[in-house]
């Protein structure tokens, strides 16, 4: 008999009004133990056992989604050549390199019906979650979230950027972290920068933690070191105003 998956819930100890006061000090916040433990465990188990991922990066200034399993089967020389192209772009421009599942598109296009990530997407667009993030961000204009699953492994990174894209109506960004037993020496921190490029604060990956920050905000995900022995897993997305353009 199949065991029913738990209903996804925010932890009952959250105090959004108190969290709002903290958020407004710097327009960013790290919230520990944000979900009920069984909810966090269910999402973690989904991500940790996922076999099919896209591998995302930019090439020739265009976003690329590749089959991560196919890239893993390249010969060592082919893999080095490919990654050298990725790293060259990162040298002096915006670049990213990590595994992803675009759950916003997957949900709205009805892809992979029955996948647990459909339930995750419904949760991050539920009244409970939206009311929570609206209160924390002190922003009643937030109407919906998009989202994707991410998996950062050794060699992966996201260079400095501010998420401010014309027409997307992004009010804030969020990262739900599901990374147990992370060593800060492995990299992977969410870093925020001042106007001179100095790191103001960095949030290390954590289990069952929510990071939120106002857009625009220069930030990056630090390079994952070759000696990291676990992936950095998360659900990330943007809190957006207006009508969801993909909702019928």
JOZIQUI-V122319 format. One record per pair of residues at least 24 apart in sequence whose C-alpha atoms are under 7 Angstrom apart, sorted by the first residue. I is the first residue (numbers start at 1). J is the second residue. D is the distance in Angstrom with one decimal. If there is no record, write none. Layout:
i->I j->J d->D
i->I j->J d->D
//
This chain:
i->6 j->38 d->6.7
i->6 j->39 d->6.3
i->7 j->39 d->6.9
i->8 j->39 d->4.9
i->8 j->123 d->6.6
i->9 j->35 d->5.9
i->9 j->36 d->5.9
i->9 j->39 d->6.2
i->10 j->34 d->6.0
i->10 j->35 d->4.2
i->10 j->36 d->5.6
i->11 j->35 d->4.5
i->11 j->36 d->4.4
i->16 j->132 d->6.2
i->16 j->135 d->6.0
i->16 j->136 d->5.4
i->17 j->135 d->6.6
i->17 j->136 d->6.5
i->19 j->136 d->5.7
i->20 j->135 d->6.4
i->20 j->136 d->4.1
i->20 j->137 d->6.1
i->20 j->138 d->6.6
i->23 j->136 d->6.6
i->23 j->137 d->6.7
i->27 j->213 d->5.6
i->27 j->214 d->5.4
i->28 j->212 d->5.4
i->28 j->213 d->4.0
i->28 j->214 d->6.3
i->29 j->211 d->5.7
i->29 j->212 d->5.4
i->29 j->213 d->6.5
i->30 j->209 d->6.9
i->30 j->210 d->5.9
i->30 j->211 d->4.5
i->30 j->212 d->6.7
i->31 j->209 d->5.5
i->31 j->210 d->5.0
i->31 j->211 d->6.2
i->32 j->208 d->6.5
i->32 j->209 d->4.4
i->32 j->210 d->6.5
i->33 j->208 d->5.1
i->33 j->209 d->5.4
i->34 j->208 d->6.1
i->34 j->209 d->5.7
i->34 j->210 d->6.3
i->35 j->208 d->6.4
i->40 j->208 d->5.7
i->44 j->178 d->5.6
i->46 j->116 d->6.9
i->47 j->233 d->7.0
i->53 j->99 d->5.9
i->53 j->100 d->5.7
i->53 j->101 d->5.9
i->54 j->99 d->5.4
i->54 j->100 d->5.2
i->54 j->101 d->6.1
i->55 j->98 d->5.7
i->55 j->99 d->4.4
i->55 j->100 d->6.2
i->56 j->97 d->5.6
i->56 j->98 d->5.6
i->56 j->99 d->6.0
i->56 j->100 d->6.7
i->57 j->95 d->6.6
i->57 j->96 d->5.1
i->57 j->97 d->4.8
i->58 j->95 d->6.2
i->58 j->96 d->6.9
i->90 j->159 d->7.0
i->94 j->159 d->5.8
i->94 j->160 d->6.8
i->95 j->158 d->6.2
i->95 j->159 d->5.6
i->96 j->157 d->5.7
i->96 j->158 d->4.3
i->96 j->159 d->6.2
i->97 j->156 d->5.1
i->97 j->157 d->5.5
i->97 j->158 d->6.5
i->98 j->151 d->6.2
i->98 j->152 d->5.2
i->98 j->156 d->5.2
i->98 j->157 d->6.6
i->99 j->150 d->5.6
i->99 j->151 d->4.9
i->99 j->152 d->6.2
i->100 j->148 d->6.6
i->100 j->149 d->5.4
i->100 j->150 d->4.4
i->100 j->151 d->6.2
i->101 j->148 d->5.5
i->101 j->149 d->5.0
i->101 j->150 d->6.6
i->102 j->147 d->6.8
i->102 j->148 d->4.5
i->102 j->149 d->6.6
i->103 j->147 d->5.9
i->103 j->148 d->4.9
i->103 j->149 d->6.8
i->104 j->146 d->5.3
i->104 j->147 d->5.3
i->104 j->148 d->6.4
i->108 j->246 d->6.5
i->108 j->247 d->6.9
i->141 j->241 d->5.3
i->142 j->171 d->7.0
i->142 j->239 d->6.0
i->142 j->240 d->5.2
i->142 j->241 d->4.5
i->143 j->240 d->6.0
i->143 j->241 d->5.0
i->143 j->242 d->6.1
i->143 j->243 d->7.0
i->144 j->239 d->6.1
i->144 j->240 d->5.5
i->144 j->241 d->6.8
i->144 j->244 d->6.6
i->145 j->237 d->6.6
i->145 j->238 d->5.5
i->145 j->239 d->4.7
i->145 j->240 d->5.8
i->146 j->237 d->5.3
i->146 j->238 d->5.7
i->147 j->235 d->6.7
i->147 j->236 d->5.4
i->147 j->237 d->4.0
i->147 j->238 d->6.7
i->148 j->235 d->5.7
i->148 j->236 d->5.5
i->148 j->237 d->6.3
i->149 j->234 d->5.8
i->149 j->235 d->4.5
i->149 j->236 d->6.4
i->150 j->233 d->5.8
i->150 j->234 d->5.4
i->150 j->235 d->6.3
i->151 j->231 d->6.1
i->151 j->232 d->5.5
i->151 j->233 d->4.8
i->151 j->234 d->6.8
i->152 j->231 d->5.6
i->152 j->232 d->4.9
i->152 j->233 d->6.7
i->153 j->224 d->6.3
i->153 j->231 d->5.0
i->153 j->232 d->6.6
i->154 j->224 d->4.8
i->154 j->225 d->5.3
i->154 j->226 d->4.9
i->154 j->228 d->6.2
i->155 j->223 d->6.4
i->155 j->224 d->5.4
i->155 j->225 d->6.2
i->155 j->226 d->6.4
i->156 j->223 d->5.8
i->156 j->224 d->5.5
i->157 j->221 d->5.6
i->157 j->222 d->5.7
i->157 j->223 d->4.5
i->157 j->224 d->6.4
i->158 j->220 d->5.5
i->158 j->221 d->4.8
i->158 j->222 d->6.8
i->159 j->220 d->5.0
i->159 j->221 d->6.5
i->160 j->218 d->6.2
i->160 j->219 d->5.1
i->160 j->220 d->4.5
i->161 j->218 d->5.2
i->161 j->219 d->5.7
i->161 j->220 d->6.6
i->162 j->215 d->6.8
i->162 j->216 d->5.0
i->162 j->217 d->4.8
i->162 j->218 d->4.3
i->162 j->219 d->6.2
i->163 j->215 d->6.5
i->163 j->216 d->6.1
i->164 j->215 d->6.3
i->164 j->216 d->5.4
i->169 j->240 d->5.3
i->169 j->241 d->5.5
i->170 j->215 d->6.8
i->170 j->238 d->6.0
i->170 j->239 d->5.9
i->170 j->240 d->4.5
i->170 j->241 d->6.7
i->171 j->214 d->6.3
i->171 j->215 d->5.7
i->171 j->239 d->5.6
i->171 j->240 d->5.4
i->171 j->241 d->6.7
i->172 j->212 d->6.9
i->172 j->213 d->5.5
i->172 j->214 d->4.3
i->172 j->215 d->5.0
i->172 j->238 d->5.8
i->172 j->239 d->5.1
i->173 j->212 d->5.6
i->173 j->213 d->5.5
i->173 j->214 d->6.5
i->173 j->215 d->6.8
i->173 j->237 d->5.9
i->173 j->238 d->4.4
i->173 j->239 d->5.8
i->174 j->210 d->6.8
i->174 j->211 d->5.5
i->174 j->212 d->4.5
i->174 j->213 d->6.7
i->174 j->236 d->5.7
i->174 j->237 d->5.6
i->174 j->238 d->6.1
i->175 j->210 d->5.6
i->175 j->211 d->5.0
i->175 j->212 d->6.5
i->175 j->234 d->6.5
i->175 j->235 d->5.9
i->175 j->236 d->4.4
i->175 j->237 d->6.8
i->176 j->208 d->6.8
i->176 j->209 d->5.9
i->176 j->210 d->4.6
i->176 j->211 d->6.6
i->176 j->234 d->5.4
i->176 j->235 d->5.0
i->176 j->236 d->6.1
i->177 j->205 d->6.4
i->177 j->206 d->5.8
i->177 j->207 d->5.5
i->177 j->208 d->5.5
i->177 j->209 d->5.2
i->177 j->210 d->6.3
i->177 j->233 d->6.3
i->177 j->234 d->4.5
i->177 j->235 d->6.7
i->178 j->206 d->6.5
i->178 j->207 d->4.5
i->178 j->208 d->5.5
i->178 j->233 d->5.3
i->178 j->234 d->5.4
i->179 j->205 d->6.1
i->179 j->206 d->5.3
i->179 j->207 d->4.8
i->179 j->232 d->5.5
i->179 j->233 d->5.4
i->180 j->206 d->6.3
i->180 j->207 d->5.1
i->182 j->206 d->6.8
i->186 j->224 d->5.8
i->186 j->225 d->5.1
i->186 j->227 d->6.8
i->186 j->228 d->5.1
i->187 j->222 d->5.5
i->187 j->223 d->5.6
i->187 j->224 d->4.8
i->187 j->225 d->6.0
i->188 j->221 d->5.5
i->188 j->222 d->4.6
i->188 j->223 d->5.9
i->188 j->224 d->5.3
i->189 j->221 d->5.6
i->189 j->222 d->5.4
i->190 j->219 d->6.9
i->190 j->220 d->5.8
i->190 j->221 d->4.8
i->190 j->222 d->6.7
i->191 j->219 d->5.3
i->191 j->220 d->5.3
i->191 j->221 d->6.2
i->192 j->218 d->5.9
i->192 j->219 d->4.4
i->192 j->220 d->6.8
i->193 j->218 d->5.7
i->193 j->219 d->6.0
i->205 j->232 d->6.9
//
